[in-house]
Amino acid sequence: MANLNIDAIKERTFQAIVIGSGMSGSWAAKELCENGVKTLVIERGRDVKHIKDYPTTNMLPYEFEHRGQIPQKVQEENPVVSRCYAFREDAQHFFVKDQEHPYVQEKPFDWIRGYQVGGKSLLWARQVQRISDIDFEGHERDVFSVDWTIRYKDIASWYSHVEKFVGVSGNKDGLSNLPDGEFLPGFPLNVVEQYFADQLKKHYGNDRHMILARCAHITGNLDYYAKQGRAKCQSRNLCQRGCPFGGYFSANSSTIPWAERTGNMTMRTDAVVHSIIYDEEKGKATGVRIVDAHTKEMEEYYADVIFVNAAALNTNLILLNSTSNRFPNGLGNDNGLLGKYVAFHNYRAGVSAQYEGHLEYTTQGGRPTSGYFPRFRNLHKQETDFLRGYAAGFSANRGTYSDQSGVGVELKENLLNPDKYGPWSVGSHMMGETIP
Ligand SMILES: Cc1cc2nc3c(=O)[nH]c(=O)nc-3n(C[C@H](O)[C@H](O)[C@H](O)COP(=O)(O)OP(=O)(O)OC[C@H]3O[C@@H](n4cnc5c(N)ncnc54)[C@H](O)[C@@H]3O)c2cc1C
């Protein structure tokens, strides 16, 4: 600060600073800017403008050199990111490659990162199930791990606030362990998924359910979303390329341009936040230090309010880096817990099978979500030798096999003949509760 004159300091002073422009940072920016707060958003990555910076969004399968696959050499060089299902040829430019930002793993840990404006909101699978008191009260029941400091009632109205703005499609299922929200019309289950849901009801009554997973896609109330410049989901299922319709929620299509339009947002890209400045006299954080990604020069910005939204690990890292006399082990780290007990989404186990029935039906077009089993284990009492529970995705599809014989019209007819599609495939993947 010593080398800056008063005017330069003024230019670098805002009412609020938001670190990271991804899912949560873009929301913080939207809320602050809408409420008249002059906000600086600092993003380590490059700018990604809605539509303009989605280079693959309208490409056809044969236009990709590797037909959508990641070449073996790239996989070998980047084993961590290659384990992410969404790291494919059409979306690879939104992922951080292992080689670009290597890290030491003491235990195996797949750190999937999106360093750009929009962060991981460009990569996500758009699944948005609400957390319920069954989850919030887990510790009360079994005294395992640590308790949440909030309960469902503290967050319910915020869920509604966010769901209305982002657009969430789903059905009101009336389940206490998976609260309903502000839903736009749900996508239909297909015939085999519906059959499965009916069978489950028949055999397990009200104990287990297979419902449509709620997802952040626009399916109705189109005039409201037009104000954000977004349109109805076209079920293209090419979401990870960036959606030119803004059919699903991303920071780039929604919250960032919304904040920008208020005139209160300044975006500083290619600026890696190094640490937060702590004023020992005031006893407060007063700004941030950044490193310009190109010049490697260090700069400072100031504000009374600082939101740290750099995603779980980088947020910890920035706070650990923010040392002062008062906080020698990192800002707010009096208990020494920063950077420890970090847990990622636990979704490893999966099953798949073939189903011989319903051969007279098939599906047409895409659908950006799937079926979902809300948690049914250990809901009302401890039933198993493990604590807590898990949810699972479920989907059925047909058309994996097709008759590729013939040439010209005959080939086309064979490809489109449902009698020759083979059996339905069904699949499910489990997601365990994430506990630190
Ligand atoms: C493949 C995939 C699928 C997913 N599917 C779902 C899903 O279906 N449902 C769901 O709820 N969640 C899903 N997630 C998780 C979800 O994407 C994240 O929880 C969410 O994006 C986290 O938001 P965030 O704002 O904390 O971080 P991010 O969205 O990652 O944003 C962090 C931003 O901070 C920036 N940044 C980092 N460090 C610095 C620094 N030092 N200085 C300046 N900027 C910095 C980053 O570049 C980034 O732009 C998925 C994630 C992945 C990878």
The ligand as an ORCA input file, in Angstrom:
! r2SCAN-3c Opt
* xyz 0 1
  C     -18.353    -33.026    -13.307
  C     -19.051    -32.370    -12.149
  C     -20.408    -32.547    -11.944
  C     -21.067    -31.936    -10.887
  N     -22.410    -32.098    -10.742
  C     -23.076    -31.484     -9.743
  C     -24.486    -31.624     -9.606
  O     -25.129    -32.296    -10.388
  N     -25.095    -30.983     -8.584
  C     -24.396    -30.214     -7.676
  O     -25.003    -29.650     -6.764
  N     -23.054    -30.057     -7.786
  C     -22.389    -30.667     -8.791
  N     -21.033    -30.513     -8.925
  C     -20.342    -29.719     -7.918
  C     -20.484    -28.212     -8.192
  O     -20.035    -27.929     -9.487
  C     -19.661    -27.444     -7.160
  O     -20.082    -27.810     -5.867
  C     -19.814    -25.938     -7.306
  O     -19.431    -25.502     -8.578
  C     -18.975    -25.263     -6.245
  O     -19.165    -23.889     -6.352
  P     -18.022    -22.916     -5.897
  O     -18.488    -21.532     -6.187
  O     -17.606    -23.264     -4.531
  O     -16.771    -23.305     -6.828
  P     -16.556    -23.169     -8.416
  O     -17.835    -23.227     -9.165
  O     -15.485    -24.139     -8.778
  O     -15.968    -21.687     -8.541
  C     -14.741    -21.343     -7.930
  C     -14.121    -20.238     -8.757
  O     -13.046    -19.670     -8.008
  C     -11.946    -19.465     -8.889
  N     -10.726    -19.458     -8.067
  C     -10.149    -20.515     -7.443
  N      -9.047    -20.124     -6.782
  C      -8.934    -18.777     -6.966
  C      -7.992    -17.805     -6.558
  N      -6.935    -18.110     -5.785
  N      -8.153    -16.525     -6.971
  C      -9.233    -16.183     -7.768
  N     -10.142    -17.087     -8.205
  C     -10.005    -18.358     -7.796
  C     -12.030    -20.623     -9.858
  O     -11.323    -20.373    -11.047
  C     -13.538    -20.717    -10.076
  O     -13.983    -19.888    -11.118
  C     -20.336    -31.115     -9.983
  C     -18.961    -30.929    -10.169
  C     -18.316    -31.553    -11.246
  C     -16.848    -31.326    -11.438
*
